[in-house]
């Protein structure tokens, strides 16, 4: 008889069917790159081996290979054309060692964009690829079957890819770009997830010993973004498909390079994007610090300016105080009593009703080095903090102190006459050292 409460027929963990057929050929023949002249074929990732083969065996050199967006279609086109007509009808002939003995000379054939047919082919392949990418992007934009787990908080997101991308940008300050600018989104997320699982920073690409160290590094160094210089990511952004032979860096440099300054231009009416400062205790946002201070004073009975004046807080102390409050509210925790709550609203209501905000008068709670680092990377309130007027006046007074240089040409005389001697205690031992 089986043990009580246990049935051997129960399935206690999810099962999975095999995702591949055993002993099946995994690589489709359509992914192979054929030689233009013979029956040799190479996997698509071994493109360099094919190019080497065609140079050594068939004396064919293809220029600017990196600008060919669909190399297999390019190869198949010229394979057909070289059957129809001689290679010399298309390629320039380059003779090596032309001044040497005839047996040491060799003719190489150059296939490049100088040939109109080749240039048209490259541009058509570029246009075809752009159309395919835009079609794929449109399918992803309207896809409602997207499902993914956030790599930072393990939250589940379903419906549209924009929900997850906006979540990572807003809640984790990790911005991959606007959803409408991204293509092959699942592959992109797979690549980023793989790097995070390998404990690799996405920006500086250094590897760390554990996830906590990696997380702290990316937060403190503000490396919660991908490395834009890594060309591995280029294929996931539609801007890299827009112009023939150009990536996003070259496109943007051209856009900026075409702008010339006109001394007669009047920029006085130009206005930047409005500031958006968020309340310390709720999600209310204001377009000026004055409005934000009035809101916090009226809604939460918290006067940051008064607290700054009464406690004589300098700039760095204000930074630590703001970051401390942000972290406590984010973690739904009251520092005064240590009680935690299920939401930020409950936390704020508790602190307001019990008047536990007065705990902020205790400097030991927040005047700690770890609060130099912002809780939220885009906290606009931190940018508006400033020293008090008395602090600024003290700084101005210190800059008026004159500095008198001492002549060091005669060190012995300097030791005897230096004003630093006045700072030393007068005693027998000290007198002996100066007389020597």
Secondary structure, 3 states (H helix, E strand, C coil): CCCCCCCCCCCCCCCCCCCCCCCCCCCCHHHEEECCCCCCEEEHHHHHHHHHHHHHHHCEEECCHHHCCCHHHHHHHHHHHHHHCCHHHCCEEEEECCCCCHHHCEEEEEECCCCHHHHHHHHHHHHHHHHHHHHHHHHHHHCCCEEEECCCCCCEEEECHHHHHHHHHHHCCCCCCCHHHECCHHHHHHHHHHHHHCCECCCCCCECCCHHHHHHHHHHCCCCCCCCCCHHHHHHEHHHHCCCCCCHHHHHHHHHHCCCCCCCCCCCCCCCCCCCEECCCCCCEECCHHHHHHHHHHHHCCCHHHHHHHHCCCHHHHHHHHHHHHHHHHCCECCCCCCECCCHHHHHHHHHHCCHHHHHHCHHHHCCHHHHCCCCCCCHHHHHCCCCHHHHHHHHHHCCCCCCCCCCCCHHHHHHHCHHHHHCCCCHHHHHHHHC
